[in-house]
């Protein structure tokens, strides 16, 4: 009888341990990241709304407990008057009981996780609606934003990353990447290797290179009618982001968000 009782207790302990480990593994999968999204809503991107919408939905699907997502507009006055319609810091998952006290009871932890996941899903659905309603639908937005100051918007991204520190930092830029500001017009620029180096040197001398050290970059909707112009602009941004300390590869620079495993 005593042996049976000891065996029964051992089984209960084992089951409890397995349940805790299962729940713990779910918690450990959560990413700790900050995602900054920059939307180019200038006239030249008017026909890219569906690409923006579908890609932003993909980005939202990667968000977990403890993550941050911020979306800002790229305008002709991004640095002086930043427009940031989405700014959400999701709380980390902490299992609690009915009284709001932290618990390690497997049943209560499982219930608490289910409730937290429901709140997370509801909030992501709300952010998706905001992105569609404010950023992507209204036609008057495209008429108001005539210029695209991408360089200045990167300084906005830099500040966001410094305010929301996470282990993993990701910047997604929805834009054709044609800089059109007071400083540079890539439609008219002849972006040779020498010209690219001259621009970067000028920006460094003026202390205008943002600190994006370790930031992983995705560019969505990049493109021009001329292939030579496309590759010249792509080369500029590959070189520019390298100078910023960021990570941008050709595989993450294109017309669509093909792979977002974050």
Buried (B, 14 or more C-beta within 10 A) or exposed (E): EEEEEEEEEEEEEEEEEEBBEEBEEBBEEBBBBBBBBBBBBBBBBEEBBEBBBEBBBBBBEBBBBBBBBBBBBBBBEBBEEBBEBBBBBBEEBEBBEEEEEEBEBBEBBBBBBEEBBEEBEEBBEEBBEBBBEBBBEEEEBBEEBEBBBBBBBBBBBBBBBEEBEBEBBBBBBBBBBBBBBEBBEBEEBEBEEEBBEEBBEEBEEEEBBBBBEEBBBBBBBBBBEEEEBBEBBBBBBBBBBEBBEBBBEEEBBBBEBEEBEB
